[in-house]
Amino acid sequence: MLIVHHTPSPNCQAMLEAVVSGATAPEIENVEVVRRPALSATASDVLDADAYLLGTPANLGYISGALKHFLDQIYYPCLDATRGRPFGYYVHGGSDVTGAVRAIDAITTGLAWRRAAQPVTVTGEPGKADIEACWELGATLAAGLME
């Protein structure tokens, strides 16, 4: 499972850590979890993974430039080979995440990825329930890959 994230703030970091914790929980077996910052992730990373978990802040009503760059660079090289693969995502915003959610949904629809879990969207400081939802997101995606 490939986790691609842009984590510029403590709030995004807390969400990422919870996702990773869920994906690597002791009850998750035989699932390799690879983490890549969005500006470092490549098409090869995407092609090597069986599922994807995306994380981004909502910047000015859209996904981060880093995640957009990642998705732009992998779109055509991965389009046919990754159709139907499961994915999930989380978004953090100061006040609104609507545009970022719409962007991720549009791009992943174009890639024909299959959403395997409800997204986690948070505005403001993540609370305990938000962190638990991120843990569940990571665990759900990883559990879906167990052999």
MOZINOR-V852422 format. One record per run of one state. SS is the DSSP state (H for helix, E for strand, L for the rest). FROM is the first residue (numbers start at 0). LEN is the number of residues. If there is no record, write none. Layout:
SS | FROM | LEN
SS | FROM | LEN
//
This chain:
L | 0 | 1
E | 1 | 4
L | 5 | 4
H | 9 | 14
L | 23 | 10
E | 33 | 4
L | 37 | 5
H | 42 | 6
L | 48 | 2
E | 50 | 9
L | 59 | 2
E | 61 | 2
L | 63 | 1
H | 64 | 14
L | 78 | 7
E | 85 | 8
L | 93 | 4
H | 97 | 14
L | 111 | 2
E | 113 | 2
L | 115 | 4
E | 119 | 4
L | 123 | 4
H | 127 | 16
L | 143 | 4
//
